[in-house]
C-alpha cells in the first residue's frame, strides 16, 4: 500500500504506508512544538492534500527552530525528518530558506547531503 501527497490535485510524493505514517507523526509533533500549522491535511482515503502557503511557513519555521537549537541530540533526531521535509518541499515547489547560521556552520550542508539521497527515493 502507498499514500499520496498532493498539491492542487497533482501527486508530489507517493511513499509506502509506514513511511507516510512515521512522517506525518513527526509533522504533528513539530506542529505542536512550534505551534505552526503544517499545511498537510489529514490522510483521507490514502491522500494528503498540501496547502502550499501554509506548508512553506511550516518548513521555514522548522528550519529556523532547528537553526537555534545547538543540541547534538536534537540535531541527530531532527536531521532525517528535516531532510524528508525539505525534499517534499522541493517536490511541492516550496521555497526553502536555510537560516544563515546553518549555512555558515555547515549544518545545512549535512542535511543537503541527505536530501540528495532522498530525491531519488522520493520520486513520484
C-alpha positions as CSV (number, residue, x, y, z in Angstrom):
1,X,0.0,0.0,0.0
2,X,1.0,3.6,-0.5
3,X,-0.2,7.0,0.2
4,X,-0.4,10.1,-1.9
5,X,0.7,13.7,-1.1
6,X,-0.9,16.1,-3.5
7,X,-0.6,19.8,-4.4
8,X,-3.5,21.1,-6.5
9,X,-4.5,17.5,-7.4
10,X,-1.0,16.5,-8.5
11,X,0.8,13.8,-6.7
12,X,4.2,15.0,-5.5
13,X,5.1,12.1,-3.2
14,X,3.9,8.5,-3.0
15,X,5.5,6.8,0.0
16,X,4.6,3.4,1.5
17,X,2.1,3.5,4.3
18,X,4.6,3.0,7.1
19,X,6.9,5.8,5.8
20,X,3.9,8.1,5.5
21,X,2.7,7.3,9.0
22,X,6.1,8.0,10.6
23,X,6.5,11.2,8.6
24,X,3.0,12.5,9.5
25,X,3.6,11.6,13.1
26,X,6.8,13.8,13.1
27,X,4.9,16.6,11.3
28,X,2.2,16.6,14.1
29,X,4.9,16.7,16.8
30,X,6.5,19.7,15.2
31,X,3.1,21.4,14.7
32,X,2.6,21.1,18.4
33,X,6.1,22.1,19.4
34,X,6.2,25.2,17.2
35,X,2.5,26.0,17.3
36,X,2.6,26.4,13.5
37,X,0.2,24.6,11.1
38,X,2.0,22.4,8.7
39,X,-0.3,22.8,5.7
40,X,-0.5,19.0,5.5
41,X,-4.1,17.9,5.8
42,X,-5.3,14.6,7.3
43,X,-4.6,11.4,5.4
44,X,-8.1,10.5,4.0
45,X,-8.5,7.6,1.6
46,X,-4.7,7.4,1.3
47,X,-4.5,11.0,0.2
48,X,-3.0,14.0,2.0
49,X,-3.5,17.5,0.5
50,X,-0.8,20.1,0.9
51,X,-1.7,23.7,1.3
52,X,1.4,25.4,-0.3
53,X,1.4,28.7,1.6
54,X,0.9,27.1,5.0
55,X,3.5,24.3,4.1
56,X,6.1,27.0,3.2
57,X,5.6,28.7,6.5
58,X,5.9,25.4,8.4
59,X,9.0,24.2,6.6
60,X,10.8,27.5,7.2
61,X,9.6,27.6,10.8
62,X,11.1,24.2,11.4
63,X,14.4,25.3,9.8
64,X,14.6,28.4,12.0
65,X,13.8,26.4,15.1
66,X,16.5,23.8,14.2
67,X,19.0,26.6,13.5
68,X,18.6,27.8,17.1
69,X,18.8,24.5,18.9
70,X,22.6,23.8,19.1
71,X,22.0,20.4,20.6
72,X,23.8,17.4,19.2
73,X,20.9,15.1,20.3
74,X,18.2,17.3,18.8
75,X,20.3,17.6,15.6
76,X,20.6,13.8,15.3
77,X,16.9,13.3,16.0
78,X,15.8,16.1,13.7
79,X,18.0,15.8,10.6
80,X,16.3,12.9,8.9
81,X,12.9,14.5,9.4
82,X,14.2,17.8,8.1
83,X,15.8,16.2,5.1
84,X,12.5,14.5,4.2
85,X,10.6,17.7,4.8
86,X,12.9,19.7,2.6
87,X,12.8,17.1,-0.1
88,X,9.0,17.1,-0.1
89,X,9.1,20.9,-0.1
90,X,11.2,20.9,-3.2
91,X,8.9,18.4,-4.9
92,X,5.9,20.6,-3.9
93,X,7.6,23.7,-5.4
94,X,8.0,25.3,-1.9
95,X,10.8,27.9,-1.4
96,X,13.1,26.7,1.3
97,X,15.2,29.3,3.2
98,X,18.1,28.0,5.1
99,X,18.9,30.1,8.1
100,X,22.2,31.9,8.0
101,X,23.9,30.2,10.9
102,X,23.1,26.8,9.4
103,X,24.8,27.9,6.2
104,X,27.9,29.4,7.9
105,X,28.4,26.5,10.3
106,X,27.9,23.9,7.6
107,X,24.9,22.3,9.3
108,X,22.7,22.9,6.2
109,X,25.3,21.1,4.1
110,X,24.9,17.9,6.1
111,X,21.1,17.9,5.7
112,X,21.5,18.7,2.0
113,X,23.5,15.5,1.6
114,X,20.6,13.6,3.0
115,X,18.2,15.5,0.7
116,X,20.3,14.5,-2.3
117,X,20.0,10.8,-1.3
118,X,16.2,11.2,-0.8
119,X,15.4,12.8,-4.1
120,X,15.6,9.5,-5.9
121,X,13.9,7.6,-3.2
122,X,11.0,10.1,-3.1
123,X,10.5,10.1,-6.9
124,X,6.8,10.1,-8.0
